[in-house]
Amino acid sequence: MLFESTTTTTGSSFVSLTLHNSGSVARDHLASERTFLAYVRTSLALASAGVALVQFLSIASIHPGRIQIYARPIGASTIVLAIVLLVIAVIRFFSVQTYLTRGLFPVARAFVFVVFALLMALIVVVFGALVSQRGS
């Protein structure tokens, strides 16, 4: 048995996720926690980049132009992307945790593709805004 059910004094039961450390159980769960923390770190970096982009594109611009129009929307979309990535991290962490207690592991194809597509779109938009400013 991988996990045990416990009943409280109020009659409700909950599942204790104290697992028997046989084989690679502890290593797998610790790897899942590290992956979650990597998602959190990436999300914080994206949020910081969004704030930095707004500051860089609107305040530090010597020659005012079209790029200031895009500064806030690009920064806001970067912060929204950071929040989406954090939500994906939480969903992925609990999904992996649930599957690991059953002795399984879910493949992350959809999550990887969504994160890739969103980051590529952001990179293309920022690059396009910078190149359009350079040309004017």
C-alpha positions in Angstrom: 0.0 0.0 0.0 1.5 3.3 -1.0 -0.6 5.6 1.1 -3.0 5.4 4.0 -6.4 6.8 4.8 -6.9 8.4 8.2 -10.2 9.4 9.8 -10.4 12.5 12.0 -12.6 13.0 15.1 -15.1 14.9 12.9 -15.7 11.8 10.8 -14.0 13.2 7.7 -11.2 11.2 6.1 -8.1 12.4 4.3 -5.3 10.7 2.5 -1.9 10.9 4.1 0.8 11.2 1.5 3.4 9.6 3.7 4.9 7.0 1.3 7.0 4.0 1.9 10.5 4.7 0.6 11.0 1.7 -1.6 13.0 2.0 -4.8 12.9 5.5 -6.1 9.8 6.9 -4.4 11.5 9.6 -2.4 13.7 10.6 -5.3 10.8 10.9 -7.6 8.8 13.1 -5.3 11.8 15.3 -4.5 12.4 15.6 -8.3 8.8 16.7 -8.7 9.3 19.4 -6.0 12.4 20.7 -7.7 10.6 20.8 -11.0 7.8 22.8 -9.3 10.3 25.2 -7.9 11.9 25.6 -11.3 8.5 26.6 -12.7 8.1 29.1 -9.9 11.6 30.5 -10.5 10.8 30.9 -14.3 7.4 32.5 -13.5 9.1 35.1 -11.2 11.8 35.8 -13.8 9.0 36.4 -16.4 7.1 38.7 -14.1 10.4 40.6 -13.4 11.1 40.8 -17.1 7.6 42.2 -17.7 8.2 45.0 -15.2 11.7 45.6 -16.6 10.4 45.8 -20.1 7.8 48.4 -19.2 10.5 50.5 -17.5 13.0 50.0 -20.3 10.7 50.7 -23.1 8.8 53.7 -21.6 11.3 55.5 -19.3 14.7 54.8 -20.7 13.8 55.6 -24.3 15.8 58.6 -25.5 13.9 59.0 -28.7 10.1 58.8 -28.1 8.3 56.8 -30.7 5.9 54.1 -31.4 7.5 51.6 -29.0 6.1 53.4 -26.0 2.6 52.5 -27.2 3.5 48.8 -26.9 5.4 49.0 -23.6 2.5 48.5 -21.2 0.7 45.8 -23.3 3.9 43.8 -23.7 4.8 44.1 -20.0 1.3 43.2 -19.0 1.2 40.2 -21.3 4.5 39.1 -19.9 3.1 39.3 -16.4 0.0 37.4 -17.4 2.2 34.8 -19.0 4.1 34.5 -15.7 0.8 33.9 -13.9 -0.3 31.3 -16.5 3.0 29.5 -16.0 2.5 29.5 -12.3 -1.0 28.0 -12.6 0.5 25.4 -15.0 3.1 24.6 -12.4 0.6 24.0 -9.6 -1.6 21.8 -11.9 1.4 19.8 -13.0 2.8 19.4 -9.5 -0.4 18.0 -8.1 -1.1 15.9 -11.1 2.4 14.3 -10.9 2.0 13.9 -7.1 -1.3 12.0 -7.6 0.1 9.8 -10.4 3.3 9.0 -8.4 1.2 7.7 -5.5 -0.3 5.3 -7.9 3.0 4.2 -9.2 2.6 6.0 -12.6 4.0 9.1 -14.2 2.1 11.4 -16.6 3.9 12.6 -19.7 3.9 16.4 -20.1 3.4 16.9 -23.8 0.6 19.4 -23.6 2.2 21.5 -20.9 5.5 21.7 -22.8 3.8 22.7 -26.0 1.6 25.4 -24.3 4.6 27.0 -22.5 6.7 26.8 -25.7 4.0 28.5 -27.8 3.3 31.2 -25.3 7.0 32.0 -24.8 7.7 32.0 -28.6 4.8 34.4 -29.1 6.1 36.7 -26.5 9.6 36.6 -28.0 8.3 37.3 -31.5 6.2 40.3 -30.3 9.0 41.8 -28.3 11.5 41.3 -31.1 9.0 42.8 -33.6 8.4 45.9 -31.4 12.1 46.5 -31.0 12.8 46.0 -34.7 10.0 48.3 -35.7 11.4 51.0 -33.4 14.8 50.6 -34.9 13.5 51.1 -38.4 11.8 54.5 -37.6 
